Amino acid sequence: MSAFGSELIVDSHFDEHLKKSIPVQIYYKGLHEQIGRITAYDRFFVEVEGTLYNRKIFTFISRPGY
């Protein structure tokens, strides 16, 4: 399981958070955008509660227990 504050980078990180419904915090250029649960992902985008985020533009941080 990802530790609190770990960055999600590879598909297995996103898959774990999707399957276990672990919250993620999303940043754009170091600024907080949203916190929520991943509802879908592919190699280009991550969907968090209905909003798509480009994996190359946004940073995703694990927030288990949040």
N, CA, C and O atoms as CSV, one atom per row, in Angstrom:
chain,resi,resn,atom,element,x,y,z
A,1,MET,N,N,0.841,-1.183,0.000
A,1,MET,CA,C,0.000,0.000,0.000
A,1,MET,C,C,0.883,1.241,0.000
A,1,MET,O,O,1.944,1.253,0.623
A,2,SER,N,N,0.451,2.267,-0.686
A,2,SER,CA,C,1.208,3.517,-0.761
A,2,SER,C,C,1.182,4.238,0.579
A,2,SER,O,O,0.163,4.258,1.270
A,3,ALA,N,N,2.295,4.816,0.928
A,3,ALA,CA,C,2.388,5.570,2.168
A,3,ALA,C,C,1.754,6.945,1.993
A,3,ALA,O,O,1.688,7.475,0.885
A,4,PHE,N,N,1.292,7.508,3.094
A,4,PHE,CA,C,0.714,8.850,3.083
A,4,PHE,C,C,1.729,9.816,2.481
A,4,PHE,O,O,2.871,9.893,2.935
A,5,GLY,N,N,1.311,10.539,1.473
A,5,GLY,CA,C,2.180,11.524,0.842
A,5,GLY,C,C,2.998,11.020,-0.325
A,5,GLY,O,O,3.757,11.790,-0.915
A,6,SER,N,N,2.867,9.731,-0.682
A,6,SER,CA,C,3.608,9.191,-1.824
A,6,SER,C,C,3.003,9.673,-3.134
A,6,SER,O,O,1.784,9.782,-3.262
A,7,GLU,N,N,3.866,9.963,-4.109
A,7,GLU,CA,C,3.391,10.376,-5.423
A,7,GLU,C,C,2.999,9.153,-6.244
A,7,GLU,O,O,3.713,8.150,-6.261
A,8,LEU,N,N,1.859,9.245,-6.921
A,8,LEU,CA,C,1.414,8.188,-7.824
A,8,LEU,C,C,2.032,8.457,-9.184
A,8,LEU,O,O,1.868,9.542,-9.743
A,9,ILE,N,N,2.749,7.464,-9.721
A,9,ILE,CA,C,3.458,7.664,-10.984
A,9,ILE,C,C,3.094,6.590,-12.006
A,9,ILE,O,O,2.732,6.908,-13.139
A,10,VAL,N,N,3.188,5.340,-11.617
A,10,VAL,CA,C,2.967,4.237,-12.563
A,10,VAL,C,C,1.542,3.695,-12.445
A,10,VAL,O,O,0.848,3.948,-11.460
A,11,ASP,N,N,1.120,2.945,-13.467
A,11,ASP,CA,C,-0.244,2.410,-13.494
A,11,ASP,C,C,-0.603,1.628,-12.237
A,11,ASP,O,O,-1.733,1.722,-11.757
A,12,SER,N,N,0.330,0.865,-11.702
A,12,SER,CA,C,0.016,0.057,-10.513
A,12,SER,C,C,-0.371,0.933,-9.326
A,12,SER,O,O,-1.195,0.524,-8.507
A,13,HIS,N,N,0.210,2.135,-9.215
A,13,HIS,CA,C,-0.167,3.069,-8.150
A,13,HIS,C,C,-1.620,3.501,-8.319
A,13,HIS,O,O,-2.398,3.481,-7.365
A,14,PHE,N,N,-1.979,3.895,-9.546
A,14,PHE,CA,C,-3.342,4.347,-9.819
A,14,PHE,C,C,-4.333,3.198,-9.646
A,14,PHE,O,O,-5.427,3.392,-9.116
A,15,ASP,N,N,-3.947,2.002,-10.094
A,15,ASP,CA,C,-4.814,0.835,-9.978
A,15,ASP,C,C,-5.109,0.508,-8.518
A,15,ASP,O,O,-6.253,0.221,-8.165
A,16,GLU,N,N,-4.089,0.549,-7.674
A,16,GLU,CA,C,-4.268,0.278,-6.245
A,16,GLU,C,C,-5.242,1.274,-5.628
A,16,GLU,O,O,-6.126,0.891,-4.863
A,17,HIS,N,N,-5.080,2.542,-5.959
A,17,HIS,CA,C,-5.946,3.576,-5.390
A,17,HIS,C,C,-7.376,3.458,-5.906
A,17,HIS,O,O,-8.323,3.730,-5.169
A,18,LEU,N,N,-7.538,3.060,-7.153
A,18,LEU,CA,C,-8.876,2.843,-7.715
A,18,LEU,C,C,-9.556,1.661,-7.024
A,18,LEU,O,O,-10.684,1.784,-6.547
A,19,LYS,N,N,-8.874,0.523,-6.971
A,19,LYS,CA,C,-9.469,-0.695,-6.417
A,19,LYS,C,C,-9.754,-0.599,-4.925
A,19,LYS,O,O,-10.750,-1.144,-4.448
A,20,LYS,N,N,-8.889,0.089,-4.183
A,20,LYS,CA,C,-9.051,0.184,-2.730
A,20,LYS,C,C,-9.735,1.477,-2.295
A,20,LYS,O,O,-9.909,1.722,-1.101
A,21,SER,N,N,-10.118,2.297,-3.261
A,21,SER,CA,C,-10.805,3.567,-2.994
A,21,SER,C,C,-10.005,4.459,-2.035
A,21,SER,O,O,-10.555,5.039,-1.099
A,22,ILE,N,N,-8.704,4.552,-2.290
A,22,ILE,CA,C,-7.809,5.381,-1.476
A,22,ILE,C,C,-7.835,6.805,-2.035
A,22,ILE,O,O,-7.635,6.989,-3.236
A,23,PRO,N,N,-8.075,7.809,-1.200
A,23,PRO,CA,C,-8.105,9.193,-1.688
A,23,PRO,C,C,-6.750,9.655,-2.235
A,23,PRO,O,O,-5.691,9.214,-1.787
A,24,VAL,N,N,-6.822,10.550,-3.210
A,24,VAL,CA,C,-5.629,11.189,-3.754
A,24,VAL,C,C,-5.815,12.700,-3.717
A,24,VAL,O,O,-6.927,13.212,-3.842
A,25,GLN,N,N,-4.725,13.382,-3.547
A,25,GLN,CA,C,-4.721,14.839,-3.603
A,25,GLN,C,C,-4.063,15.226,-4.919
A,25,GLN,O,O,-3.041,14.657,-5.302
A,26,ILE,N,N,-4.652,16.193,-5.605
A,26,ILE,CA,C,-4.197,16.577,-6.934
A,26,ILE,C,C,-3.626,17.986,-6.886
A,26,ILE,O,O,-4.222,18.900,-6.317
A,27,TYR,N,N,-2.445,18.139,-7.505
A,27,TYR,CA,C,-1.763,19.433,-7.558
A,27,TYR,C,C,-1.499,19.830,-9.000
A,27,TYR,O,O,-1.231,18.985,-9.854
A,28,TYR,N,N,-1.576,21.121,-9.254
A,28,TYR,CA,C,-1.213,21.699,-10.545
A,28,TYR,C,C,-0.171,22.769,-10.271
A,28,TYR,O,O,-0.460,23.778,-9.627
A,29,LYS,N,N,1.043,22.549,-10.763
A,29,LYS,CA,C,2.161,23.471,-10.540
A,29,LYS,C,C,2.333,23.785,-9.054
A,29,LYS,O,O,2.578,24.930,-8.675
A,30,GLY,N,N,2.202,22.762,-8.227
A,30,GLY,CA,C,2.412,22.906,-6.794
A,30,GLY,C,C,1.232,23.450,-6.014
A,30,GLY,O,O,1.306,23.573,-4.791
A,31,LEU,N,N,0.151,23.776,-6.693
A,31,LEU,CA,C,-1.039,24.308,-6.023
A,31,LEU,C,C,-2.110,23.225,-5.925
A,31,LEU,O,O,-2.378,22.508,-6.889
A,32,HIS,N,N,-2.709,23.124,-4.752
A,32,HIS,CA,C,-3.753,22.126,-4.530
A,32,HIS,C,C,-4.968,22.408,-5.406
A,32,HIS,O,O,-5.462,23.534,-5.456
A,33,GLU,N,N,-5.445,21.369,-6.098
A,33,GLU,CA,C,-6.626,21.477,-6.966
A,33,GLU,C,C,-7.834,20.772,-6.364
A,33,GLU,O,O,-8.922,21.345,-6.299
A,34,GLN,N,N,-7.648,19.528,-5.924
A,34,GLN,CA,C,-8.768,18.722,-5.449
A,34,GLN,C,C,-8.248,17.555,-4.633
A,34,GLN,O,O,-7.084,17.171,-4.747
A,35,ILE,N,N,-9.117,16.999,-3.812
A,35,ILE,CA,C,-8.854,15.720,-3.155
A,35,ILE,C,C,-10.091,14.856,-3.371
A,35,ILE,O,O,-11.220,15.322,-3.221
A,36,GLY,N,N,-9.868,13.600,-3.721
A,36,GLY,CA,C,-10.997,12.710,-3.973
A,36,GLY,C,C,-10.520,11.317,-4.317
A,36,GLY,O,O,-9.348,10.979,-4.147
A,37,ARG,N,N,-11.449,10.518,-4.804
A,37,ARG,CA,C,-11.146,9.132,-5.148
A,37,ARG,C,C,-11.127,8.941,-6.659
A,37,ARG,O,O,-11.946,9.509,-7.382
A,38,ILE,N,N,-10.189,8.141,-7.118
A,38,ILE,CA,C,-10.068,7.840,-8.546
A,38,ILE,C,C,-11.257,6.977,-8.965
A,38,ILE,O,O,-11.566,5.968,-8.331
A,39,THR,N,N,-11.916,7.397,-10.047
A,39,THR,CA,C,-13.048,6.633,-10.572
A,39,THR,C,C,-12.680,5.913,-11.869
A,39,THR,O,O,-13.383,4.990,-12.277
A,40,ALA,N,N,-11.587,6.321,-12.524
A,40,ALA,CA,C,-11.084,5.663,-13.734
A,40,ALA,C,C,-9.719,6.259,-14.065
A,40,ALA,O,O,-9.375,7.348,-13.605
A,41,TYR,N,N,-8.948,5.529,-14.870
A,41,TYR,CA,C,-7.664,6.056,-15.345
A,41,TYR,C,C,-7.252,5.300,-16.596
A,41,TYR,O,O,-7.700,4.180,-16.843
A,42,ASP,N,N,-6.395,5.932,-17.376
A,42,ASP,CA,C,-5.719,5.261,-18.480
A,42,ASP,C,C,-4.316,5.846,-18.542
A,42,ASP,O,O,-3.895,6.533,-17.611
A,43,ARG,N,N,-3.590,5.588,-19.613
A,43,ARG,CA,C,-2.192,6.054,-19.637
A,43,ARG,C,C,-2.060,7.563,-19.796
A,43,ARG,O,O,-0.972,8.106,-19.604
A,44,PHE,N,N,-3.144,8.250,-20.141
A,44,PHE,CA,C,-3.092,9.697,-20.344
A,44,PHE,C,C,-3.824,10.505,-19.273
A,44,PHE,O,O,-3.385,11.597,-18.912
A,45,PHE,N,N,-4.926,9.977,-18.771
A,45,PHE,CA,C,-5.773,10.743,-17.857
A,45,PHE,C,C,-6.140,9.952,-16.612
A,45,PHE,O,O,-6.124,8.721,-16.600
A,46,VAL,N,N,-6.472,10.706,-15.554
A,46,VAL,CA,C,-7.025,10.134,-14.335
A,46,VAL,C,C,-8.349,10.846,-14.091
A,46,VAL,O,O,-8.410,12.075,-14.098
A,47,GLU,N,N,-9.404,10.071,-13.878
A,47,GLU,CA,C,-10.699,10.654,-13.550
A,47,GLU,C,C,-10.883,10.589,-12.044
A,47,GLU,O,O,-10.803,9.519,-11.442
A,48,VAL,N,N,-11.130,11.744,-11.444
A,48,VAL,CA,C,-11.399,11.819,-10.015
A,48,VAL,C,C,-12.772,12.452,-9.856
A,48,VAL,O,O,-12.968,13.643,-10.099
A,49,GLU,N,N,-13.716,11.615,-9.439
A,49,GLU,CA,C,-15.082,12.059,-9.178
A,49,GLU,C,C,-15.659,12.897,-10.317
A,49,GLU,O,O,-16.236,13.961,-10.093
A,50,GLY,N,N,-15.491,12.392,-11.552
A,50,GLY,CA,C,-16.100,13.025,-12.712
A,50,GLY,C,C,-15.261,14.056,-13.442
A,50,GLY,O,O,-15.681,14.552,-14.488
A,51,THR,N,N,-14.089,14.393,-12.925
A,51,THR,CA,C,-13.207,15.366,-13.572
A,51,THR,C,C,-11.965,14.647,-14.089
A,51,THR,O,O,-11.353,13.855,-13.371
A,52,LEU,N,N,-11.594,14.929,-15.344
A,52,LEU,CA,C,-10.402,14.323,-15.940
A,52,LEU,C,C,-9.178,15.202,-15.712
A,52,LEU,O,O,-9.232,16.420,-15.881
A,53,TYR,N,N,-8.070,14.563,-15.326
A,53,TYR,CA,C,-6.799,15.248,-15.104
A,53,TYR,C,C,-5.730,14.572,-15.953
A,53,TYR,O,O,-5.590,13.350,-15.923
A,54,ASN,N,N,-4.984,15.357,-16.702
A,54,ASN,CA,C,-3.899,14.852,-17.532
A,54,ASN,C,C,-2.752,14.399,-16.630
A,54,ASN,O,O,-2.296,15.163,-15.779
A,55,ARG,N,N,-2.287,13.177,-16.807
A,55,ARG,CA,C,-1.229,12.633,-15.958
A,55,ARG,C,C,0.102,13.345,-16.134
A,55,ARG,O,O,0.934,13.319,-15.227
A,56,LYS,N,N,0.324,13.980,-17.281
A,56,LYS,CA,C,1.591,14.679,-17.514
A,56,LYS,C,C,1.589,16.090,-16.928
A,56,LYS,O,O,2.651,16.680,-16.729
A,57,ILE,N,N,0.417,16.626,-16.653
A,57,ILE,CA,C,0.307,18.010,-16.186
A,57,ILE,C,C,0.099,18.094,-14.674
A,57,ILE,O,O,0.621,19.002,-14.027
A,58,PHE,N,N,-0.653,17.162,-14.114
A,58,PHE,CA,C,-1.004,17.195,-12.695
A,58,PHE,C,C,-0.165,16.201,-11.902
A,58,PHE,O,O,0.337,15.217,-12.447
A,59,THR,N,N,-0.021,16.473,-10.614
A,59,THR,CA,C,0.673,15.591,-9.684
A,59,THR,C,C,-0.369,14.970,-8.767
A,59,THR,O,O,-1.268,15.659,-8.285
A,60,PHE,N,N,-0.248,13.673,-8.526
A,60,PHE,CA,C,-1.204,12.931,-7.711
A,60,PHE,C,C,-0.480,12.385,-6.484
A,60,PHE,O,O,0.532,11.693,-6.602
A,61,ILE,N,N,-1.011,12.704,-5.308
A,61,ILE,CA,C,-0.393,12.317,-4.045
A,61,ILE,C,C,-1.353,11.427,-3.261
A,61,ILE,O,O,-2.539,11.737,-3.144
A,62,SER,N,N,-0.839,10.326,-2.728
A,62,SER,CA,C,-1.649,9.399,-1.947
A,62,SER,C,C,-2.031,10.010,-0.605
A,62,SER,O,O,-1.204,10.611,0.080
A,63,ARG,N,N,-3.309,9.844,-0.242
A,63,ARG,CA,C,-3.803,10.349,1.039
A,63,ARG,C,C,-4.649,9.287,1.743
A,63,ARG,O,O,-5.818,9.535,2.039
A,64,PRO,N,N,-4.074,8.094,2.019
A,64,PRO,CA,C,-4.858,7.066,2.709
A,64,PRO,C,C,-5.294,7.552,4.089
A,64,PRO,O,O,-4.543,8.232,4.789
A,65,GLY,N,N,-6.498,7.198,4.460
A,65,GLY,CA,C,-7.009,7.598,5.766
A,65,GLY,C,C,-7.548,9.008,5.810
A,65,GLY,O,O,-7.976,9.474,6.866
A,66,TYR,N,N,-7.534,9.700,4.672
A,66,TYR,CA,C,-8.000,11.089,4.634
A,66,TYR,C,C,-9.493,11.135,4.618
A,66,TYR,O,O,-10.077,12.218,4.586
